[in-house]
Amino acid sequence: MNRISIYILTIAVFFTATSELVVAGILNVLAEQLQVSIALAGQLITVYSLAFAIGTPIIVSLTARMERKKLLLLAMLVFIIGNVIAFISTSFTPLIASRILLGASSGVLLVAAFSAAVKLVPPEKIGSALGTIVLGFSSAMILGVPVGIALTNMFSWRVIFIFLAAGSLIILIAMALMLPEIQGDAPVPFGRQFTVLANPVILFALVLVLFREVGNSVMFTYLTSFLGTILHRSLSDIGFIMLAFGIAGALGSRVGGSAVDKWGTLRVIVISMTIHVVTLVMLPLTIHSFPLAIALLSLWVMSMFVMGPATQTYFIEKAPQSANLVISLNTSVTQIGLAAGAGLGGMAVTWNATVFYNPWIASAALFLAFMAAVVSFRYGTRMKAGTA
């Protein structure tokens, strides 16, 4: 039963991740049909990220006592409403409103899904359970975004959102019928929960997440441009390559979850971050060898998703009394890092008139993330020794 519950949560995350990622793929169509500039249409992504980043920790803290199944059902219901509003939108303003609802509900659902997964499995299986949940996000890259673009080409961008609403309604019913009752957390005063940030282990772990997402976003936002202009691949080639990267990400999610259970969070984070930095440092040096360049990019993508379950488990291990809040802060920092990285990558392209240097800029940010991880680990070791 618990395995089925984890799969239901994974599919729910797949739908929410698709709602986040698909807009970037249809941005030109949205701008044209809504008669706004590309820059203004891009605010649909920004508003989603801000609603996700700001709304999630506040809502999660206020609903800490709420039974997890009820919170999941409520978040999914709001997500469905947001998709319906997007479907019926005929102008830019209601679409912005829908993105706010989608961002906030997606963030709450993701945190509640992680929280529920932890309580549905024994401690030795937490990494695998979180890896399965992360698989929902990587699957959105493989299936959700390409299907959304295909629906836009065949019908209209609005069909994407009714598709998401219909699929989410099925998951809502499955949650209601098949998820067990899952307790919320013991009530903790709102202000006291945020004292967890005074813990240097958590603070530097969040810095790790911030710089990791900045680095990955610097590269990932302009990955298709790198493949086209630097590696000289055609549009059809890029489609197949991105599919392969999505599969690498899905594999990474599964490997990461199992590796955490087997080797522990610290070892997985160190190995993953090392691969992050090394692959992107070497990438510009291998552009004349397409197989080697693709191999490095595949390793980078896989390590990106391997690290997902490890960081989530690390936060749960280090702040078990405030796990929901810390996980929600983690997801918020992730969104901030993604937005900052996209902006930094854009500035780099403008300054250099090429995406050639983006891997090195990304690796510099990822090295700072690695340093933050080392500091967090050292503080954790000292605090453990002090309580021994």
Summary of the structure (lengths in Angstrom):
residues: 388
radius of gyration: 20.1
end to end distance: 38.5
largest distance: 63.9
contacts: 1431
relative contact order: 0.14
helix: 88%
strand: 0%
